[in-house]
Amino acid sequence: MFPSRNPRAAASAPLSAALLLAAAFPAAAESQSPEPAIEAMKRAYLDCERAAMANALDDGGIMSCSVLYEELKAEGFDGSFKALRRWYDLQDIGREDTAV
């Protein structure tokens, strides 16, 4: 990948890597417990939230984060928006070392 002069695109590079990790990890861990994949999705979702708050998502990033949100809600919270929201409200997404 060539370096971008667009600060918005440069800011979304770590997010893109996190989304790819979250998308690829479940397939690689099929024979293992789903817990590590869910933890990776939680971290990627928090990255999405941070990027959204910084207005650093383009249309593709918004779409990827929306898909990630739906996957996390379904896989990590049994489809419950309320459960996901309770978890999210406990996160301090302003800090880099947010516990998942």
FIBA-301156 format. One record per residue: x, y, z of N, C-alpha, C in turn; residue in one letter; chain. Coordinates in Angstrom, 3 decimals, always signed. Layout:
N
     n.xx     n.yy     n.zz    ca.xx    ca.yy    ca.zz     c.xx     c.yy     c.zz res chain
        X        Y        Z        X        Y        Z        X        Y        Z   a     A
...
***
This chain:
100
     n.xx     n.yy     n.zz    ca.xx    ca.yy    ca.zz     c.xx     c.yy     c.zz res chain
   +0.849   -1.170   +0.000   +0.000   +0.000   +0.000   +0.894   +1.231   +0.000   m     A
   +0.583   +2.201   -0.849   +1.347   +3.429   -0.925   +0.866   +4.391   +0.148   f     A
   +1.779   +5.164   +0.724   +1.369   +6.134   +1.740   +0.385   +7.127   +1.142   p     A
   -0.568   +7.519   +1.922   -1.586   +8.458   +1.458   -1.294   +9.847   +1.985   s     A
   -1.537  +10.830   +1.158   -1.405  +12.208   +1.609   -2.708  +12.689   +2.246   r     A
   -3.742  +11.898   +2.104   -5.044  +12.227   +2.677   -5.039  +11.799   +4.143   n     A
   -5.114  +12.764   +5.102   -5.059  +12.382   +6.517   -6.216  +11.490   +6.935   p     A
   -7.348  +11.651   +6.287   -8.501  +10.817   +6.611   -8.250   +9.365   +6.216   r     A
   -7.673   +9.170   +5.044   -7.345   +7.817   +4.591   -6.241   +7.219   +5.448   a     A
   -5.261   +8.024   +5.816   -4.174   +7.528   +6.658   -4.702   +7.125   +8.028   a     A
   -5.642   +7.878   +8.560   -6.211   +7.562   +9.868   -7.026   +6.280   +9.828   a     A
   -7.571   +5.945   +8.670   -8.396   +4.747   +8.590   -7.581   +3.486   +8.314   s     A
   -6.285   +3.613   +8.051   -5.463   +2.432   +7.776   -5.435   +1.450   +8.944   a     A
   -5.204   +1.916  +10.191   -5.252   +0.950  +11.297   -6.636   +0.326  +11.456   p     A
   -7.659   +1.103  +11.185   -9.015   +0.584  +11.281   -9.234   -0.501  +10.242   l     A
   -8.758   -0.282   +9.030   -8.905   -1.290   +7.990   -8.205   -2.579   +8.388   s     A
   -7.032   -2.459   +8.980   -6.310   -3.648   +9.429   -7.093   -4.370  +10.520   a     A
   -7.682   -3.613  +11.441   -8.462   -4.225  +12.518   -9.697   -4.929  +11.966   a     A
  -10.338   -4.316  +10.983  -11.517   -4.935  +10.386  -11.156   -6.210   +9.643   l     A
  -10.033   -6.183   +8.930   -9.597   -7.397   +8.240   -9.268   -8.496   +9.240   l     A
   -8.628   -8.136  +10.341   -8.326   -9.119  +11.376   -9.605   -9.721  +11.938   l     A
  -10.560   -8.861  +12.257  -11.816   -9.352  +12.830  -12.571  -10.229  +11.841   a     A
  -12.499   -9.888  +10.572  -13.211  -10.673   +9.565  -12.506  -12.003   +9.295   a     A
  -11.183  -12.002   +9.324  -10.433  -13.202   +8.995  -10.269  -14.142  +10.181   a     A
  -10.210  -13.623  +11.371   -9.908  -14.446  +12.536  -10.920  -15.550  +12.782   f     A
  -12.238  -15.295  +12.693  -13.179  -16.385  +12.940  -12.982  -17.569  +11.999   p     A
  -12.685  -17.322  +10.753  -12.487  -18.414   +9.800  -11.241  -19.217  +10.156   a     A
  -10.227  -18.542  +10.669   -8.992  -19.227  +11.028   -9.123  -20.003  +12.334   a     A
  -10.121  -19.676  +13.140  -10.259  -20.280  +14.463  -11.487  -21.175  +14.573   a     A
  -11.937  -21.740  +13.449  -13.153  -22.544  +13.464  -13.084  -23.699  +14.450   e     A
  -11.929  -24.330  +14.575  -11.819  -25.493  +15.448  -11.592  -25.105  +16.900   s     A
  -11.404  -23.816  +17.172  -11.159  -23.348  +18.527  -12.404  -22.668  +19.069   q     A
  -12.327  -22.279  +20.332  -13.417  -21.548  +20.971  -13.667  -20.239  +20.223   s     A
  -14.924  -19.820  +20.110  -15.215  -18.559  +19.414  -14.828  -17.328  +20.225   p     A
  -14.489  -17.504  +21.491  -14.196  -16.361  +22.357  -13.097  -15.438  +21.822   e     A
  -11.927  -15.951  +21.355  -10.915  -15.026  +20.832  -11.416  -14.212  +19.644   p     A
  -12.224  -14.803  +18.787  -12.742  -14.073  +17.633  -13.676  -12.966  +18.087   a     A
  -14.490  -13.226  +19.070  -15.413  -12.216  +19.574  -14.637  -11.074  +20.222   i     A
  -13.588  -11.399  +20.953  -12.764  -10.353  +21.572  -12.117   -9.484  +20.494   e     A
  -11.675  -10.095  +19.399  -11.096   -9.332  +18.293  -12.151   -8.433  +17.656   a     A
  -13.368   -8.947  +17.515  -14.449   -8.127  +16.955  -14.777   -6.968  +17.880   m     A
  -14.754   -7.197  +19.193  -15.021   -6.109  +20.141  -13.973   -5.007  +20.008   k     A
  -12.709   -5.403  +19.922  -11.652   -4.398  +19.763  -11.824   -3.632  +18.456   r     A
  -12.128   -4.344  +17.382  -12.317   -3.690  +16.081  -13.521   -2.749  +16.125   a     A
  -14.586   -3.165  +16.811  -15.772   -2.305  +16.921  -15.438   -1.020  +17.681   y     A
  -14.658   -1.130  +18.745  -14.270   +0.068  +19.482  -13.390   +0.969  +18.614   l     A
  -12.552   +0.364  +17.764  -11.774   +1.159  +16.812  -12.708   +1.899  +15.860   d     A
  -13.768   +1.227  +15.429  -14.759   +1.865  +14.563  -15.393   +3.056  +15.264   c     A
  -15.756   +2.871  +16.513  -16.382   +3.959  +17.270  -15.439   +5.151  +17.396   e     A
  -14.171   +4.876  +17.704  -13.198   +5.965  +17.815  -13.050   +6.699  +16.488   r     A
  -12.956   +5.944  +15.400  -12.805   +6.557  +14.079  -14.044   +7.364  +13.720   a     A
  -15.213   +6.867  +14.070  -16.451   +7.599  +13.782  -16.487   +8.910  +14.568   a     A
  -16.076   +8.858  +15.826  -16.068  +10.077  +16.641  -15.070  +11.101  +16.106   m     A
  -14.004  +10.626  +15.474  -13.005  +11.521  +14.898  -13.369  +11.920  +13.470   a     A
  -14.534  +11.471  +13.006  -14.991  +11.745  +11.640  -13.959  +11.271  +10.617   n     A
  -13.389  +10.091  +10.873  -12.308   +9.568  +10.037  -12.734   +8.376   +9.187   a     A
  -14.038   +8.186   +9.005  -14.514   +7.061   +8.196  -15.051   +7.566   +6.863   l     A
  -14.619   +6.912   +5.798  -15.212   +7.199   +4.502  -16.412   +6.260   +4.321   d     A
  -17.041   +6.298   +3.171  -18.225   +5.462   +2.951  -17.938   +3.975   +3.135   d     A
  -16.791   +3.525   +2.643  -16.427   +2.121   +2.793  -16.196   +1.748   +4.245   g     A
  -15.567   +2.651   +4.993  -15.343   +2.414   +6.415  -16.639   +2.355   +7.194   g     A
  -17.568   +3.230   +6.847  -18.876   +3.238   +7.507  -19.588   +1.916   +7.245   i     A
  -19.541   +1.458   +6.005  -20.189   +0.199   +5.667  -19.525   -0.975   +6.399   m     A
  -18.196   -1.003   +6.411  -17.480   -2.077   +7.098  -17.797   -2.092   +8.585   s     A
  -17.854   -0.925   +9.188  -18.164   -0.841  +10.615  -19.605   -1.268  +10.887   c     A
  -20.509   -0.957   +9.985  -21.898   -1.391  +10.150  -22.019   -2.904  +10.086   s     A
  -21.294   -3.505   +9.154  -21.294   -4.973   +9.042  -20.676   -5.577  +10.297   v     A
  -19.572   -5.003  +10.756  -18.924   -5.485  +11.970  -19.875   -5.387  +13.164   l     A
  -20.594   -4.277  +13.281  -21.557   -4.102  +14.367  -22.596   -5.229  +14.359   y     A
  -23.146   -5.515  +13.188  -24.172   -6.562  +13.094  -23.598   -7.935  +13.450   e     A
  -22.378   -8.211  +12.984  -21.720   -9.486  +13.308  -21.474   -9.601  +14.813   e     A
  -20.965   -8.531  +15.408  -20.686   -8.540  +16.842  -21.973   -8.702  +17.641   l     A
  -23.007   -7.996  +17.253  -24.287   -8.116  +17.957  -24.794   -9.552  +17.883   k     A
  -24.721  -10.158  +16.703  -25.225  -11.524  +16.519  -24.362  -12.551  +17.245   a     A
  -23.050  -12.456  +17.079  -22.147  -13.481  +17.605  -21.774  -13.279  +19.067   e     A
  -21.592  -12.038  +19.458  -21.106  -11.767  +20.801  -22.171  -11.448  +21.825   g     A
  -23.367  -11.078  +21.340  -24.415  -10.632  +22.257  -25.758  -11.274  +21.937   f     A
  -25.727  -12.418  +21.276  -26.939  -13.180  +20.943  -28.017  -12.322  +20.279   d     A
  -27.580  -11.375  +19.454  -28.519  -10.541  +18.718  -29.162   -9.432  +19.527   g     A
  -28.718   -9.235  +20.755  -29.343   -8.255  +21.641  -28.649   -6.895  +21.565   s     A
  -29.383   -5.907  +21.047  -28.868   -4.542  +21.037  -28.627   -4.067  +22.465   f     A
  -29.559   -4.385  +23.367  -29.433   -3.924  +24.757  -28.169   -4.473  +25.418   k     A
  -27.849   -5.740  +25.179  -26.644   -6.336  +25.767  -25.392   -5.683  +25.192   a     A
  -25.377   -5.472  +23.883  -24.238   -4.809  +23.259  -24.105   -3.402  +23.813   l     A
  -25.197   -2.692  +23.956  -25.159   -1.317  +24.457  -24.667   -1.264  +25.905   r     A
  -25.103   -2.226  +26.729  -24.619   -2.267  +28.118  -23.100   -2.443  +28.147   r     A
  -22.591   -3.371  +27.308  -21.149   -3.577  +27.224  -20.455   -2.300  +26.749   w     A
  -20.985   -1.706  +25.699  -20.381   -0.506  +25.114  -20.327   +0.629  +26.134   y     A
  -21.393   +0.798  +26.893  -21.445   +1.876  +27.877  -20.387   +1.714  +28.963   d     A
  -19.922   +0.496  +29.195  -18.889   +0.246  +30.199  -17.480   +0.500  +29.667   l     A
  -17.351   +0.680  +28.369  -16.045   +0.883  +27.744  -15.663   +2.348  +27.815   q     A
  -14.387   +2.602  +28.004  -13.846   +3.955  +27.965  -13.142   +4.085  +26.631   d     A
  -13.891   +4.450  +25.604  -13.314   +4.412  +24.259  -12.399   +5.591  +23.963   i     A
  -12.225   +6.477  +24.912  -11.286   +7.555  +24.727   -9.862   +7.150  +25.048   g     A
   -9.696   +5.973  +25.668   -8.369   +5.495  +26.043   -7.908   +4.420  +25.078   r     A
   -6.621   +4.371  +24.831   -6.053   +3.360  +23.939   -6.075   +1.961  +24.556   e     A
   -5.966   +1.876  +25.875   -5.849   +0.574  +26.526   -7.201   +0.073  +27.043   d     A
   -8.264   +0.347  +26.326   -9.605   -0.064  +26.721   -9.672   -1.576  +26.889   t     A
  -10.202   -1.988  +28.005  -10.379   -3.426  +28.238  -11.568   -3.923  +27.453   a     A
  -11.421   -5.090  +26.891  -12.507   -5.700  +26.132  -13.157   -6.662  +27.043   v     A
***
